[in-house]
Amino acid sequence: MSIPIERIDEYRWRIPAGTKPGMKVPAIIFADDRLMEQIKGDLSLEQAANAATLPGVVRAAYTMPDIHQGYGLPIGAVVATRTDGGVVTPGGVGYDINCGVRLLRTDLTRAEVQPRLKELVNLLFAEVPSGVGSHGKVRLTKENQTRPLVEGARWAVTQGWGEPEDLTFSEASGCVPGADPDAVSHKAFERGRDQLGTLGSGNHFLEIQVVGQIYDEQAASVMGLFPGQVTVLMHTGSRGFGHQVCTDHLAGMERAVKRYGIQLADRQLACAPFGSDEAQAYLGAMRAAANYAWVNRQCLTHWTREVFRKVFKKSPRDLGMSVVYDVAHNIAKVEEHMVDGRSMRLVVHRKGATRAFPPGHPELPERYRAIGQPVLVPGDMGRASFVLVGTQGAMQETFGSTCHGAGRLLSRAAAIRAGKGRSIERELEDTYGVYAKASGRDSMKEEMPEAYKNVQDVVTVCHNAGISKMVAKLRPLGCIKG
């Protein structure tokens, strides 16, 4: 069906409450004219309207300019539900629980790295396991398999895979409390047992980048970023472990819908009341998967530092390799927010959306209190990624949330068809100067630049709408894919 949509201003659009039966609040879409035309190409708007029907939803169902069709909620959605009278939906988080991004800075410059770029990328490709079903260097046993799920990245640091300071500069210090390993199935444990420290496949990557344009000198300085500097951006999540957690609990949620008499606009939004056994079991397992993902990115940080040590014959500390920040973009968290003038305890579902807390927020590291939370927005392999900071506008309007990436334009199947007979690796090197390697036969085609929206357009909308503020542009030099 065609969804009626109203324009609010240059960067905001609205599907009014009541447009679809059961809509309790409006759906608000952040986009400019060009992005809106792209958004209309799939079922994202209908899914956004469906999200506004969830029991206990408050204020609005928000979608970001990188929105595209997903399972249940569109990817790029933020939906908050009350803890009293509201629901929890796995479709509001997705299968790749705590898929997220971590940025490492270095003291190296492009001039120092460029002559050894291919050596660096080739060694990263050899040392960082990637691809479908890849197995990592970490082996969990029945005796130690629950500790990473409860302790998160802290567990990895205690094993020697990182520095305590890494935890300071991660969302939730790399560990969301309330994980319940007892709510995790045997099959999920089996799938996750040997995948820690792996990149995975799909849109996951590890990329060597150079800092290009600086938009906010103060914020960039606080983060330790400067023009010409080499950084490393990694994007991965909870691998097969998180996928299985979602699969397992969706089945329970589908039964819960019938048990509690919940009316749904889409069965993919299967949910349960926040206080129910089903919702609490899902949240416990989801938090365990989120912590698994933080362990995963912490391990990848360690392997990356070791590769830089081998190539440049200096310690990571001497190379100035430190974590700028680590953020999740597929997660549901219980947070306090102001709604209609009063503080409310809410479950904020962020699916393909990044937390963007403002300056002064107590959850931020002391270093970032004056500038706001760093927000990491990866683009595609050819163009750019961005660093932003959270704003008070995001806190007031989107429950402290902003975009998470460029957003797909082509499905993976369509991208493979478009790439038939082409060498994407050669095109990346010839057109963009990017040296890339991938494990999968079709990985490069699936992830070629034209499969994505232009991330510059996406972050510009968020910046101009006031839900995040641009700090720096990072251009890719080398990339490894699953």
C-alpha positions, 0 to 999 in steps of 0.5 A: 500500500502507498503510505501518505506522508507529510513534510514537516521541514527540510529534513523531517517527514511525518506519517500521522498517527492513525494513518494505519489502523492501530497507530498510536503515535506518528512515524517521523522520518529524517531525510532530504528530498533525494533520500526520501525518493530512495526510501520510497523504493522499498517497504521502509515507510510501511514498516515505520508505520507498523512500529507506531502500533506497538503497545506502549510506544511513546512520542513517535517511531523514528527512522533515520536517513539511512533507513531501509527495509528490514525484519519487522522494524526497518533498519535505521529505526528507533522505537521506545516503549514504556516499561509499564504497559509496553512491550519488547520486540526482537524485531526492534533489535534484529538478528545481528545483536550489537552489531557495532563500530569501534574506531582506533586512532594512531600517531601514524600519518598517511605518508608513513603508512602508504608505502606499507599499506598492502603489507598491512592489509595482507597481514590483517587479512591473514591474522583476523579471521573473516568470512562465513563460518570463520573460526577465531583464535579464542576457544570457549570451553563449557567451564568458561563460556559464560564469563564473556557473556556476563563480563563483556569486553572486561573479560577479554582485557583480563585475558591479555587482549587489550588495555583497561583504558579500552573499556573506558571508551566503549559504550556501557564500558563494553558490558551491558548489565543484566545478561542471563546465560541461562536464557541462552540455548545450547545451539547458540552456545555451540554456534558462538563457541569458536567465533570470538575474534572473527570479523564475519561476513556481509557488511562487516569490515576492518578498514584502514583510513586516513582523517580527511576533513575536520569539521569541529576542531575542538571535538576532533582534538579531544578525540585525538584526531588530526588531518592526515592521521591513520585510523582503523575502523572495525564493524562487526557484531555477535556473529552466529551467537547473536543470530541464534539468540534472536531466532530462539526468542522470536519463536517464544515471542510469537507464542506470547503474542497469542497468550497475551492477546496482542494485536500486531500490524506485522507478525515480524513485530512479535513481542511480549509485555516488558514484565513478562517471562518471555520479554525478560528472558529475551532481554537477558539473552540479548544482553549476553549476545551484546556482551559477546559482541563487545568481547569480539571487537575487543579481540579484533582490537588486540589482533589489529594492534599485533599486526601493526606491531609486526609491520612497524616494529613498534609497540601499539603504545609507541604507535599511539594506538588507542580506542576513540570509542565503540558504539552499538547500533543493534540493541535494546536498552532500558533508559530514562528519558523525558516524555511530555515533561516527565521522566519515564523509564523506557525500553529504547530499541535501536535497530541500525541506529546509534546512541548519540548522548549530548554533552554533560551526560553522566554515562559519557567518559569524563574526556567526552563530557564537554563535547558529547558522545562520539558517534561512528558512521561507516560508509562504503568501501570507496567513499568515506566514513564519519565521526560525529558527536551526540547533541541535546537535540537528539536527546530531546527528539530521538531518545538520544539517537542518530544514524548508523551508516550509509544504508543499502540501496541495492539488495545483496542479490541485486548488487551481485547481479550489478557486479557480474563480470566486474572486478570490484577490487580493481575498481576500488583501487583504480577509482578510489585508491583503496586496496581491498581483500575479501574471503567470500566469492561475492563479498566485494560485489555485495558491498560495492560502493553503488550498493549504498546510499552516499553516507555524506548525504546521510550525515548531512541530514542528521547534522542539519536536523540537529540530532548529531554534529559532524566532527571528521571525515575518514577516507578509506585506504585499505579494507578487509571483508568477510 
